[in-house]
């Protein structure tokens, strides 16, 4: 099976977010790491979408097949959005903090009409 280039996948992901419906054409996987970012910073779905739409080709890191045995046919695209300014949730000061956000997604369905954002968290060594 031929895969989209990272640039094509990024464009398709953005198109699905702009024109699609949440839960139908795109979704965020509610993993512990992804929840941690939302709990640590003021970050709602609109802000996550804003960040996804701001990703550029220069943010590309890699693309590869999933190492998860249950999803070994999934082809993944990884981007790192650097220096995203976010405000910490439980802090006495209201300064913005620069955070590098690791984004990993896959496209599936007929015509790649579904985007599943598997990872959307701080770029740390887990």
DRENDONU-624822 format. One record per atom (N, C-alpha, C): residue in one letter; chain; atom name; x, y, z. Coordinates in pm, whole numbers, plus 50000, padded with zeros to 5 digits. Example, Ala and Ser with C-alpha at 12.3 -4.5 7.8 and 13.67 -1.06 7.14 Angstrom:
<sites>
SITE,res,chain,atom,X,Y,Z
SITE,A,A,N,51319,49431,50780
SITE,A,A,CA,51230,49550,50780
SITE,A,A,C,51320,49670,50780
SITE,S,A,N,51285,49775,50708
SITE,S,A,CA,51367,49894,50714
SITE,S,A,C,51290,50003,50787
</sites>
This chain:
<sites>
SITE,res,chain,atom,X,Y,Z
SITE,X,A,N,50084,49881,50000
SITE,X,A,CA,50000,50000,50000
SITE,X,A,C,50088,50125,50000
SITE,X,A,N,50058,50215,49912
SITE,X,A,CA,50134,50338,49903
SITE,X,A,C,50081,50440,50003
SITE,X,A,N,50173,50510,50067
SITE,X,A,CA,50135,50606,50171
SITE,X,A,C,50152,50748,50121
SITE,X,A,N,50082,50838,50185
SITE,X,A,CA,50097,50979,50153
SITE,X,A,C,50234,51026,50202
SITE,X,A,N,50288,51124,50134
SITE,X,A,CA,50410,51186,50184
SITE,X,A,C,50374,51261,50313
SITE,X,A,N,50471,51294,50397
SITE,X,A,CA,50439,51370,50518
SITE,X,A,C,50365,51501,50488
SITE,X,A,N,50407,51570,50384
SITE,X,A,CA,50340,51695,50347
SITE,X,A,C,50196,51672,50304
SITE,X,A,N,50172,51566,50229
SITE,X,A,CA,50036,51533,50187
SITE,X,A,C,49950,51493,50307
SITE,X,A,N,50008,51414,50397
SITE,X,A,CA,49935,51370,50517
SITE,X,A,C,49900,51491,50605
SITE,X,A,N,49994,51583,50618
SITE,X,A,CA,49969,51704,50698
SITE,X,A,C,49856,51786,50636
SITE,X,A,N,49859,51802,50505
SITE,X,A,CA,49753,51877,50436
SITE,X,A,C,49618,51807,50452
SITE,X,A,N,49616,51675,50444
SITE,X,A,CA,49491,51600,50460
SITE,X,A,C,49438,51612,50602
SITE,X,A,N,49526,51603,50702
SITE,X,A,CA,49486,51619,50841
SITE,X,A,C,49424,51756,50862
SITE,X,A,N,49485,51860,50811
SITE,X,A,CA,49432,51996,50825
SITE,X,A,C,49296,52010,50756
SITE,X,A,N,49283,51951,50638
SITE,X,A,CA,49156,51956,50565
SITE,X,A,C,49044,51889,50646
SITE,X,A,N,49074,51773,50704
SITE,X,A,CA,48974,51702,50783
SITE,X,A,C,48932,51782,50907
SITE,X,A,N,49027,51850,50968
SITE,X,A,CA,48995,51932,51085
SITE,X,A,C,48913,52054,51046
SITE,X,A,N,48951,52118,50936
SITE,X,A,CA,48879,52239,50893
SITE,X,A,C,48737,52209,50845
SITE,X,A,N,48719,52098,50775
SITE,X,A,CA,48590,52073,50709
SITE,X,A,C,48511,51958,50770
SITE,X,A,N,48577,51876,50850
SITE,X,A,CA,48511,51758,50905
SITE,X,A,C,48443,51784,51038
SITE,X,A,N,48395,51676,51095
SITE,X,A,CA,48325,51683,51224
SITE,X,A,C,48407,51608,51328
SITE,X,A,N,48420,51669,51449
SITE,X,A,CA,48492,51598,51555
SITE,X,A,C,48420,51467,51590
SITE,X,A,N,48498,51364,51614
SITE,X,A,CA,48441,51234,51646
SITE,X,A,C,48404,51153,51524
SITE,X,A,N,48391,51219,51410
SITE,X,A,CA,48358,51149,51285
SITE,X,A,C,48477,51151,51190
SITE,X,A,N,48531,51270,51163
SITE,X,A,CA,48643,51283,51070
SITE,X,A,C,48778,51301,51139
SITE,X,A,N,48776,51339,51266
SITE,X,A,CA,48900,51347,51343
SITE,X,A,C,48869,51329,51491
SITE,X,A,N,48969,51274,51561
SITE,X,A,CA,48951,51250,51703
SITE,X,A,C,49087,51249,51772
SITE,X,A,N,49085,51277,51901
SITE,X,A,CA,49205,51271,51985
SITE,X,A,C,49196,51147,52074
SITE,X,A,N,49300,51066,52076
SITE,X,A,CA,49302,50950,52163
SITE,X,A,C,49324,50998,52307
SITE,X,A,N,49238,50957,52400
SITE,X,A,CA,49249,51007,52538
SITE,X,A,C,49348,50926,52623
SITE,X,A,N,49474,50925,52583
SITE,X,A,CA,49576,50851,52659
SITE,X,A,C,49618,50931,52783
SITE,X,A,N,49686,50864,52874
SITE,X,A,CA,49733,50932,52995
SITE,X,A,C,49827,51048,52961
SITE,X,A,N,49919,51026,52868
SITE,X,A,CA,50014,51131,52830
SITE,X,A,C,49941,51251,52769
SITE,X,A,N,49842,51224,52686
SITE,X,A,CA,49766,51333,52623
SITE,X,A,C,49685,51409,52727
SITE,X,A,N,49625,51337,52821
SITE,X,A,CA,49547,51403,52927
SITE,X,A,C,49636,51488,53017
SITE,X,A,N,49757,51442,53040
SITE,X,A,CA,49851,51514,53126
SITE,X,A,C,49875,51657,53076
SITE,X,A,N,49889,51672,52945
SITE,X,A,CA,49910,51805,52887
SITE,X,A,C,49788,51895,52910
SITE,X,A,N,49670,51839,52891
SITE,X,A,CA,49545,51916,52909
SITE,X,A,C,49526,51953,53057
SITE,X,A,N,49567,51866,53146
SITE,X,A,CA,49552,51894,53289
SITE,X,A,C,49656,51993,53338
SITE,X,A,N,49771,51997,53276
SITE,X,A,CA,49881,52084,53318
SITE,X,A,C,49866,52227,53267
SITE,X,A,N,49809,52242,53148
SITE,X,A,CA,49797,52374,53084
SITE,X,A,C,49652,52404,53048
SITE,X,A,N,49623,52533,53031
SITE,X,A,CA,49491,52573,52979
SITE,X,A,C,49490,52534,52831
SITE,X,A,N,49425,52425,52801
SITE,X,A,CA,49430,52369,52667
SITE,X,A,C,49298,52297,52638
SITE,X,A,N,49209,52363,52565
SITE,X,A,CA,49083,52300,52528
SITE,X,A,C,49092,52250,52384
SITE,X,A,N,48984,52192,52334
SITE,X,A,CA,48986,52138,52197
SITE,X,A,C,49016,52245,52093
SITE,X,A,N,48964,52365,52113
SITE,X,A,CA,48991,52473,52016
SITE,X,A,C,49139,52507,52010
SITE,X,A,N,49205,52509,52124
SITE,X,A,CA,49349,52539,52127
SITE,X,A,C,49428,52424,52064
SITE,X,A,N,49387,52300,52091
SITE,X,A,CA,49457,52187,52028
SITE,X,A,C,49442,52192,51876
SITE,X,A,N,49324,52227,51829
SITE,X,A,CA,49302,52240,51685
SITE,X,A,C,49386,52353,51628
SITE,X,A,N,49391,52464,51697
SITE,X,A,CA,49475,52577,51654
SITE,X,A,C,49621,52533,51639
SITE,X,A,N,49669,52456,51735
SITE,X,A,CA,49807,52408,51730
SITE,X,A,C,49826,52312,51612
SITE,X,A,N,49733,52219,51593
SITE,X,A,CA,49744,52126,51480
SITE,X,A,C,49747,52199,51347
SITE,X,A,N,49662,52301,51334
SITE,X,A,CA,49656,52375,51208
SITE,X,A,C,49781,52462,51186
SITE,X,A,N,49857,52487,51292
SITE,X,A,CA,49979,52568,51279
SITE,X,A,C,50102,52485,51243
SITE,X,A,N,50089,52353,51243
SITE,X,A,CA,50203,52267,51210
SITE,X,A,C,50240,52288,51063
SITE,X,A,N,50370,52292,51038
SITE,X,A,CA,50420,52309,50902
SITE,X,A,C,50509,52191,50863
SITE,X,A,N,50546,52186,50737
SITE,X,A,CA,50636,52081,50690
SITE,X,A,C,50768,52081,50767
SITE,X,A,N,50811,52197,50814
SITE,X,A,CA,50937,52208,50888
SITE,X,A,C,50929,52139,51024
SITE,X,A,N,50809,52113,51073
SITE,X,A,CA,50790,52046,51202
SITE,X,A,C,50796,51893,51190
SITE,X,A,N,50811,51843,51069
SITE,X,A,CA,50813,51699,51043
SITE,X,A,C,50932,51633,51114
SITE,X,A,N,50906,51517,51176
SITE,X,A,CA,51011,51439,51241
SITE,X,A,C,51033,51306,51171
SITE,X,A,N,50925,51228,51153
SITE,X,A,CA,50939,51096,51089
SITE,X,A,C,50802,51040,51054
SITE,X,A,N,50802,50935,50973
SITE,X,A,CA,50682,50857,50946
SITE,X,A,C,50723,50712,50947
SITE,X,A,N,50630,50625,50995
SITE,X,A,CA,50664,50485,51013
SITE,X,A,C,50539,50404,51041
SITE,X,A,N,50553,50273,51031
SITE,X,A,CA,50445,50185,51072
SITE,X,A,C,50438,50180,51224
SITE,X,A,N,50318,50157,51275
SITE,X,A,CA,50298,50146,51419
SITE,X,A,C,50371,50024,51474
SITE,X,A,N,50426,50037,51595
SITE,X,A,CA,50488,49923,51661
SITE,X,A,C,50387,49850,51750
SITE,X,A,N,50267,49904,51761
SITE,X,A,CA,50159,49841,51838
SITE,X,A,C,50108,49720,51759
SITE,X,A,N,50116,49603,51818
SITE,X,A,CA,50076,49480,51749
SITE,X,A,C,49929,49483,51705
SITE,X,A,N,49844,49550,51781
SITE,X,A,CA,49702,49559,51746
SITE,X,A,C,49676,49652,51628
SITE,X,A,N,49774,49736,51596
SITE,X,A,CA,49757,49835,51488
SITE,X,A,C,49879,49837,51396
SITE,X,A,N,49934,49721,51369
SITE,X,A,CA,50059,49714,51293
SITE,X,A,C,50046,49763,51149
SITE,X,A,N,49925,49770,51096
SITE,X,A,CA,49905,49820,50960
SITE,X,A,C,49892,49972,50955
SITE,X,A,N,49879,50037,51072
SITE,X,A,CA,49865,50184,51075
SITE,X,A,C,49997,50250,51039
SITE,X,A,N,49987,50349,50951
SITE,X,A,CA,50105,50426,50914
SITE,X,A,C,50097,50559,50986
SITE,X,A,N,50201,50595,51059
SITE,X,A,CA,50200,50709,51148
SITE,X,A,C,50288,50823,51098
SITE,X,A,N,50243,50943,51124
SITE,X,A,CA,50316,51064,51089
SITE,X,A,C,50345,51140,51218
SITE,X,A,N,50471,51176,51238
SITE,X,A,CA,50513,51241,51362
SITE,X,A,C,50567,51380,51331
SITE,X,A,N,50516,51478,51406
SITE,X,A,CA,50559,51616,51394
SITE,X,A,C,50590,51669,51534
SITE,X,A,N,50681,51764,51542
SITE,X,A,CA,50715,51826,51669
SITE,X,A,C,50696,51977,51654
SITE,X,A,N,50593,52028,51720
SITE,X,A,CA,50565,52172,51717
SITE,X,A,C,50640,52235,51834
SITE,X,A,N,50740,52314,51801
SITE,X,A,CA,50828,52372,51904
SITE,X,A,C,50778,52509,51951
SITE,X,A,N,50809,52536,52077
SITE,X,A,CA,50787,52669,52137
SITE,X,A,C,50642,52716,52130
SITE,X,A,N,50549,52626,52158
SITE,X,A,CA,50408,52663,52166
SITE,X,A,C,50387,52732,52301
SITE,X,A,N,50330,52851,52298
SITE,X,A,CA,50310,52925,52422
SITE,X,A,C,50179,52883,52487
SITE,X,A,N,50192,52826,52608
SITE,X,A,CA,50077,52781,52684
SITE,X,A,C,50085,52837,52826
SITE,X,A,N,49970,52852,52886
SITE,X,A,CA,49963,52902,53023
SITE,X,A,C,49936,52785,53116
SITE,X,A,N,50021,52775,53220
SITE,X,A,CA,50007,52667,53318
SITE,X,A,C,49876,52683,53396
SITE,X,A,N,49809,52574,53418
SITE,X,A,CA,49678,52575,53481
SITE,X,A,C,49682,52617,53627
SITE,X,A,N,49761,52555,53708
SITE,X,A,CA,49762,52583,53853
SITE,X,A,C,49891,52654,53890
SITE,X,A,N,49893,52782,53860
SITE,X,A,CA,50012,52862,53886
SITE,X,A,C,49970,53000,53935
SITE,X,A,N,50051,53057,54021
SITE,X,A,CA,50019,53190,54074
SITE,X,A,C,50049,53300,53973
SITE,X,A,N,50142,53274,53881
SITE,X,A,CA,50165,53375,53777
SITE,X,A,C,50093,53334,53649
SITE,X,A,N,50069,53427,53565
SITE,X,A,CA,49993,53399,53442
SITE,X,A,C,50080,53414,53317
SITE,X,A,N,50208,53390,53335
SITE,X,A,CA,50300,53397,53223
SITE,X,A,C,50282,53276,53132
SITE,X,A,N,50316,53297,53006
SITE,X,A,CA,50314,53186,52913
SITE,X,A,C,50444,53108,52924
SITE,X,A,N,50435,52979,52898
SITE,X,A,CA,50550,52892,52901
SITE,X,A,C,50564,52831,52762
SITE,X,A,N,50687,52822,52712
SITE,X,A,CA,50709,52761,52581
SITE,X,A,C,50722,52610,52597
SITE,X,A,N,50641,52538,52520
SITE,X,A,CA,50632,52393,52530
SITE,X,A,C,50649,52333,52390
SITE,X,A,N,50729,52228,52382
SITE,X,A,CA,50741,52152,52256
SITE,X,A,C,50636,52041,52260
SITE,X,A,N,50552,52036,52157
SITE,X,A,CA,50442,51939,52155
SITE,X,A,C,50467,51834,52048
SITE,X,A,N,50466,51710,52093
SITE,X,A,CA,50484,51592,52008
SITE,X,A,C,50347,51552,51955
SITE,X,A,N,50334,51546,51823
SITE,X,A,CA,50208,51511,51759
SITE,X,A,C,50230,51390,51669
SITE,X,A,N,50148,51288,51691
SITE,X,A,CA,50154,51169,51606
SITE,X,A,C,50011,51137,51563
SITE,X,A,N,49991,51119,51433
SITE,X,A,CA,49858,51088,51384
SITE,X,A,C,49864,50985,51272
SITE,X,A,N,49748,50925,51247
SITE,X,A,CA,49733,50833,51136
SITE,X,A,C,49607,50872,51060
SITE,X,A,N,49605,50838,50935
SITE,X,A,CA,49487,50861,50850
SITE,X,A,C,49430,50725,50813
SITE,X,A,N,49299,50712,50820
SITE,X,A,CA,49238,50584,50787
SITE,X,A,C,49104,50606,50720
SITE,X,A,N,49038,50496,50688
SITE,X,A,CA,48909,50504,50623
SITE,X,A,C,48922,50523,50473
SITE,X,A,N,48811,50507,50404
SITE,X,A,CA,48807,50524,50260
SITE,X,A,C,48848,50667,50224
SITE,X,A,N,48948,50681,50141
SITE,X,A,CA,48995,50813,50101
SITE,X,A,C,49064,50889,50213
SITE,X,A,N,49116,50815,50311
SITE,X,A,CA,49180,50880,50426
SITE,X,A,C,49089,50986,50487
SITE,X,A,N,48963,50950,50512
SITE,X,A,CA,48866,51048,50560
SITE,X,A,C,48854,51053,50712
SITE,X,A,N,48946,50987,50782
SITE,X,A,CA,48949,50991,50928
SITE,X,A,C,49092,51018,50973
SITE,X,A,N,49107,51114,51063
SITE,X,A,CA,49237,51143,51122
SITE,X,A,C,49229,51110,51271
SITE,X,A,N,49317,51024,51315
SITE,X,A,CA,49323,50987,51457
SITE,X,A,C,49452,51045,51513
SITE,X,A,N,49438,51141,51603
SITE,X,A,CA,49553,51202,51668
SITE,X,A,C,49587,51114,51788
SITE,X,A,N,49689,51032,51772
SITE,X,A,CA,49726,50934,51872
SITE,X,A,C,49803,50999,51986
SITE,X,A,N,49894,51088,51951
SITE,X,A,CA,49976,51156,52052
SITE,X,A,C,49963,51307,52035
SITE,X,A,N,49941,51373,52146
SITE,X,A,CA,49939,51519,52151
SITE,X,A,C,49980,51555,52293
SITE,X,A,N,50114,51557,52315
SITE,X,A,CA,50165,51577,52450
SITE,X,A,C,50299,51646,52446
SITE,X,A,N,50350,51678,52565
SITE,X,A,CA,50481,51739,52574
SITE,X,A,C,50585,51642,52518
SITE,X,A,N,50686,51698,52456
SITE,X,A,CA,50792,51616,52401
SITE,X,A,C,50890,51583,52514
SITE,X,A,N,50870,51468,52574
SITE,X,A,CA,50957,51421,52682
SITE,X,A,C,51000,51280,52649
SITE,X,A,N,51100,51235,52718
SITE,X,A,CA,51139,51095,52706
SITE,X,A,C,51055,51014,52803
SITE,X,A,N,50961,50937,52751
SITE,X,A,CA,50873,50856,52836
SITE,X,A,C,50927,50718,52851
</sites>
